[in-house]
Amino acid sequence: MDQEAVGSVVLLVIVTLISVVQNAFFAHKVEHESRTHNGRSFQRTGTLAFERVYTANQNCVDAYPTFLVVLWTAGLLCSQVPAAFAGLMYLFVRQKYFVGYLGERTQSTPGYIFGKRIIAFLSLMSLAGVLNHFLVSFLGSDFQDYIRTVTTTVSPLLLIP
């Protein structure tokens, strides 16, 4: 494979692989909780602890396709580095949400709200990349450098709670 093509997606691939490992960790927690209280078989109902682990995992799984789409679209059409940074932030926030959900459900709220903000940022990056593609196609105007500058400048603001 062409080194330039690999270089343009390597950070996105790393974030995606980390998210796969995180999903495996969440699934392991669900399986472990199920086996701890239900013996050898996996069941979808059980103790309150199992219900919390299962629900937290299911909530993370439900948001995962959206995360992958906006991560890759933002990274490919806009800028890889800010998209990968936002993706890593989302994974940390998702971990905070998962762990917070296992305690009191109110502990998961900051992670949920922060995750929504990161998904919105990635969505805006994706939209800017798509609009730039159409501007290049129809008007011949390319704003890619401007968009990269703005997203690189704005992405550290994601750290503000």
Residue frames relative to the residue before (quaternion, step in Angstrom):
aa qw qx qy qz dx dy dz
M 1.0000 0.0000 0.0000 0.0000 0.00 0.00 0.00
D 0.5882 -0.6013 0.4263 0.3328 3.53 -1.11 0.77
Q 0.4935 -0.6873 0.4525 0.2816 3.60 -0.83 1.01
E 0.6325 0.5280 -0.3418 0.4521 3.59 1.03 -0.69
A 0.6489 0.5045 -0.3163 0.4737 3.58 1.01 -0.78
V 0.6451 0.5054 -0.3184 0.4766 3.59 0.99 -0.79
G 0.6552 0.5285 -0.3096 0.4422 3.58 0.95 -0.84
S 0.6822 0.5001 -0.2975 0.4427 3.56 1.07 -0.65
V 0.7733 0.3026 -0.1935 0.5226 3.62 1.21 -0.17
V 0.4164 0.7546 -0.4513 0.2313 3.59 1.21 -0.14
L 0.6624 0.4973 -0.3232 0.4577 3.62 0.93 -0.76
L 0.6353 0.5204 -0.3244 0.4694 3.57 1.06 -0.74
V 0.6318 0.5243 -0.3237 0.4702 3.57 1.05 -0.76
I 0.6470 0.5192 -0.3195 0.4579 3.59 0.94 -0.86
V 0.6588 0.4927 -0.3106 0.4763 3.61 0.90 -0.90
T 0.6465 0.5195 -0.3191 0.4586 3.60 0.98 -0.83
L 0.6687 0.4907 -0.3045 0.4683 3.60 0.93 -0.84
I 0.6203 0.5182 -0.3440 0.4779 3.59 1.04 -0.69
S 0.6533 0.5093 -0.3184 0.4609 3.60 0.99 -0.79
V 0.6099 0.5364 -0.3494 0.4671 3.59 1.10 -0.62
V 0.6428 0.5038 -0.3158 0.4830 3.59 0.98 -0.84
Q 0.6460 0.5140 -0.3223 0.4632 3.59 0.98 -0.80
N 0.6346 0.5173 -0.3271 0.4720 3.61 1.00 -0.78
A 0.6395 0.5140 -0.3244 0.4708 3.58 1.01 -0.79
F 0.6249 0.5309 -0.3305 0.4675 3.60 1.03 -0.76
F 0.6591 0.5017 -0.3080 0.4681 3.59 0.91 -0.90
A 0.6609 0.5019 -0.3076 0.4655 3.59 0.93 -0.88
H 0.6251 0.5317 -0.3313 0.4656 3.58 1.06 -0.75
K 0.6361 0.5242 -0.3327 0.4582 3.59 0.99 -0.80
V 0.6431 0.5086 -0.3224 0.4731 3.60 0.99 -0.81
E 0.6724 0.4919 -0.3002 0.4646 3.58 0.86 -0.93
H 0.6550 0.5164 -0.3143 0.4533 3.58 0.92 -0.88
E 0.6671 0.4938 -0.3027 0.4684 3.59 0.92 -0.89
S 0.6418 0.5248 -0.3214 0.4575 3.57 1.03 -0.77
R 0.7014 0.4637 -0.2698 0.4692 3.57 0.89 -0.92
T 0.5973 0.5787 -0.3594 0.4234 3.56 1.10 -0.63
H 0.8024 0.2997 -0.1361 0.4979 3.56 0.92 -0.89
N 0.7630 0.3605 -0.1974 0.4989 3.60 1.17 -0.36
G 0.5957 -0.5683 0.3777 0.4238 3.59 1.19 0.23
R 0.8165 -0.2816 0.2005 0.4625 3.57 -1.06 -0.75
S 0.7016 0.4821 -0.2833 0.4416 3.59 1.04 -0.57
F 0.4204 -0.6705 0.5535 0.2594 3.52 -1.28 0.52
Q 0.0174 0.7885 -0.6135 0.0405 3.55 -0.80 1.06
R 0.4778 -0.6976 0.4626 0.2664 3.56 -1.10 0.66
T 0.7181 0.3384 -0.2534 0.5529 3.58 1.19 -0.07
G 0.2239 0.7779 -0.5666 0.1542 3.55 -1.15 0.45
T 0.8237 -0.2099 0.1803 0.4950 3.50 -1.13 -0.76
L 0.6799 -0.4641 0.3703 0.4304 3.55 -1.30 0.15
A 0.6289 0.5354 -0.3354 0.4532 3.59 1.01 -0.78
F 0.6593 0.4933 -0.3093 0.4757 3.57 0.95 -0.85
E 0.6372 0.5346 -0.3304 0.4462 3.61 0.94 -0.86
R 0.6579 0.5042 -0.3114 0.4648 3.58 0.98 -0.79
V 0.6603 0.4937 -0.3108 0.4729 3.59 0.89 -0.90
Y 0.6657 0.5094 -0.3006 0.4550 3.56 0.90 -0.93
T 0.6809 0.4849 -0.2911 0.4653 3.60 0.89 -0.91
A 0.6360 0.5170 -0.3308 0.4677 3.60 0.96 -0.80
N 0.6525 0.5027 -0.3090 0.4753 3.58 0.96 -0.87
Q 0.6679 0.5061 -0.3071 0.4511 3.58 0.88 -0.91
N 0.6379 0.5200 -0.3267 0.4647 3.59 1.00 -0.76
C 0.6554 0.4954 -0.3085 0.4794 3.58 1.01 -0.78
V 0.6451 0.5175 -0.3143 0.4661 3.59 1.00 -0.81
D 0.6385 0.5425 -0.3288 0.4358 3.59 0.99 -0.78
A 0.7252 0.4240 -0.2415 0.4858 3.60 1.00 -0.76
Y 0.5011 0.7100 -0.4012 0.2895 3.61 1.21 -0.39
P 0.6685 0.4842 -0.3462 0.4459 3.68 0.77 -0.78
T 0.6259 0.5290 -0.3395 0.4617 3.59 0.99 -0.76
F 0.6397 0.5297 -0.3191 0.4565 3.56 0.96 -0.89
L 0.6837 0.4893 -0.3025 0.4491 3.60 0.81 -0.93
V 0.6549 0.5187 -0.3217 0.4456 3.59 0.93 -0.86
V 0.7238 0.4236 -0.2701 0.4729 3.59 0.75 -0.96
L 0.5859 0.5635 -0.3732 0.4472 3.62 1.09 -0.58
W 0.7369 0.4223 -0.2406 0.4699 3.57 0.72 -1.07
T 0.6399 0.5115 -0.3388 0.4627 3.59 0.97 -0.71
A 0.6627 0.4916 -0.3020 0.4775 3.58 0.92 -0.88
G 0.6885 0.4962 -0.2857 0.4452 3.58 0.93 -0.86
L 0.7227 0.4358 -0.2534 0.4729 3.57 0.95 -0.82
L 0.7787 0.3619 -0.1896 0.4761 3.59 0.88 -0.87
C 0.7563 0.3420 -0.2002 0.5206 3.58 1.15 -0.43
S 0.7151 -0.3663 0.2992 0.5146 3.59 0.17 -1.25
Q 0.4616 -0.7308 0.4395 0.2445 3.55 -0.74 1.11
V 0.6904 0.5205 -0.3034 0.4005 3.60 0.77 -1.00
P 0.6992 0.4269 -0.3076 0.4840 3.67 0.74 -0.84
A 0.6198 0.5352 -0.3494 0.4553 3.60 1.06 -0.67
A 0.6651 0.4875 -0.3059 0.4759 3.59 0.94 -0.84
F 0.6167 0.5346 -0.3373 0.4692 3.59 1.03 -0.76
A 0.6730 0.4795 -0.2915 0.4819 3.58 0.89 -0.95
G 0.6268 0.5404 -0.3328 0.4520 3.59 1.06 -0.72
L 0.6560 0.4903 -0.3100 0.4829 3.58 0.96 -0.81
M 0.6273 0.5242 -0.3341 0.4692 3.57 1.01 -0.77
Y 0.6411 0.5265 -0.3221 0.4562 3.57 0.99 -0.82
L 0.6511 0.5116 -0.3215 0.4594 3.59 0.99 -0.79
F 0.6365 0.5035 -0.3294 0.4825 3.60 1.02 -0.72
V 0.6606 0.5038 -0.3007 0.4683 3.57 0.97 -0.85
R 0.6386 0.5189 -0.3255 0.4658 3.58 1.02 -0.81
Q 0.6214 0.5188 -0.3376 0.4804 3.60 1.06 -0.69
K 0.6429 0.5124 -0.3147 0.4745 3.58 1.00 -0.85
Y 0.6359 0.5207 -0.3240 0.4686 3.58 0.99 -0.81
F 0.6678 0.5146 -0.3039 0.4437 3.58 0.85 -0.99
V 0.6942 0.4590 -0.2742 0.4819 3.57 0.83 -0.99
G 0.6455 0.5216 -0.3197 0.4571 3.59 1.01 -0.77
Y 0.6424 0.5294 -0.3231 0.4501 3.58 1.04 -0.72
L 0.6195 0.5484 -0.3430 0.4448 3.58 1.15 -0.57
G 0.6477 0.4466 -0.3112 0.5330 3.58 1.21 -0.47
E 0.7492 -0.2135 0.2176 0.5880 3.52 -0.67 -1.08
R 0.5665 -0.6366 0.3978 0.3401 3.56 -0.95 0.81
T 0.5902 0.5725 -0.3784 0.4252 3.60 1.11 -0.46
Q 0.5855 0.5794 -0.3662 0.4328 3.60 1.21 -0.42
S 0.6604 0.5141 -0.3129 0.4491 3.58 1.16 -0.46
T 0.4979 0.6999 -0.4112 0.3053 3.61 1.20 -0.39
P 0.6624 0.4874 -0.3463 0.4514 3.68 0.79 -0.78
G 0.6489 0.5133 -0.3183 0.4628 3.58 0.97 -0.77
Y 0.6409 0.5285 -0.3148 0.4592 3.55 1.03 -0.79
I 0.6897 0.4768 -0.2786 0.4682 3.58 0.86 -0.98
F 0.6476 0.5091 -0.3093 0.4752 3.57 0.98 -0.85
G 0.6405 0.5286 -0.3161 0.4588 3.60 1.01 -0.78
K 0.6278 0.5252 -0.3292 0.4708 3.57 1.04 -0.77
R 0.6475 0.5204 -0.3188 0.4564 3.58 1.00 -0.80
I 0.6605 0.4943 -0.3110 0.4719 3.59 0.97 -0.78
I 0.6326 0.5101 -0.3309 0.4798 3.60 0.99 -0.79
A 0.6345 0.5209 -0.3309 0.4653 3.62 1.01 -0.76
F 0.6361 0.5209 -0.3222 0.4694 3.60 1.00 -0.81
L 0.6745 0.4777 -0.2961 0.4787 3.58 0.89 -0.90
S 0.6258 0.5312 -0.3351 0.4624 3.59 1.06 -0.70
L 0.6550 0.4994 -0.3098 0.4749 3.59 0.97 -0.82
M 0.6175 0.5229 -0.3386 0.4803 3.57 1.06 -0.72
S 0.6505 0.5161 -0.3135 0.4607 3.58 0.95 -0.88
L 0.6583 0.5114 -0.3009 0.4632 3.55 0.92 -0.92
A 0.6459 0.5104 -0.3170 0.4710 3.59 0.96 -0.84
G 0.6558 0.5100 -0.3110 0.4616 3.60 0.98 -0.78
V 0.6548 0.4970 -0.3083 0.4787 3.59 0.99 -0.82
L 0.6581 0.5014 -0.3120 0.4671 3.59 0.93 -0.89
N 0.6336 0.5201 -0.3314 0.4672 3.58 0.99 -0.76
H 0.6234 0.5387 -0.3408 0.4529 3.60 0.99 -0.79
F 0.6855 0.4685 -0.2860 0.4783 3.59 0.93 -0.86
L 0.6205 0.5307 -0.3476 0.4610 3.60 1.06 -0.65
V 0.6398 0.5045 -0.3198 0.4836 3.56 1.04 -0.76
S 0.6822 0.5077 -0.2888 0.4398 3.58 0.89 -0.93
F 0.8049 0.3295 -0.1534 0.4690 3.58 0.79 -0.99
L 0.8050 0.2756 -0.1358 0.5075 3.59 0.96 -0.79
G 0.4359 -0.7133 0.4488 0.3160 3.58 1.22 -0.32
S 0.5503 0.5972 -0.3992 0.4257 3.61 1.25 0.21
D 0.1132 -0.8003 0.5875 0.0401 3.56 -0.80 1.02
F 0.1005 -0.8085 0.5798 0.0076 3.54 -0.67 1.18
Q 0.2579 0.8186 -0.4841 0.1703 3.59 1.27 0.32
D 0.6794 0.4858 -0.3058 0.4572 3.61 0.84 -0.90
Y 0.6407 0.5170 -0.3176 0.4705 3.57 1.00 -0.79
I 0.6553 0.5071 -0.3038 0.4702 3.59 0.94 -0.89
R 0.6479 0.5135 -0.3196 0.4631 3.60 0.95 -0.84
T 0.6459 0.5201 -0.3189 0.4588 3.57 0.96 -0.84
V 0.6748 0.4950 -0.2952 0.4610 3.56 0.88 -0.93
T 0.7004 0.4636 -0.2891 0.4593 3.61 0.81 -0.93
T 0.6350 0.5135 -0.3363 0.4690 3.59 1.03 -0.67
T 0.6652 0.4984 -0.2933 0.4722 3.56 1.06 -0.75
V 0.7237 0.4574 -0.2417 0.4566 3.58 0.96 -0.90
S 0.5736 0.6474 -0.3825 0.3251 3.62 1.01 -0.69
P 0.6375 0.5097 -0.3740 0.4404 3.70 0.91 -0.57
L 0.5607 0.6034 -0.3936 0.4082 3.60 1.18 -0.37
L 0.5180 0.6334 -0.4144 0.3984 3.59 1.25 -0.24
L 0.6050 0.5814 -0.3491 0.4172 3.58 1.19 -0.45
I 0.5842 0.5778 -0.3761 0.4281 3.58 1.21 -0.39
P 0.3906 -0.7506 0.4768 0.2381 3.62 -0.63 1.05
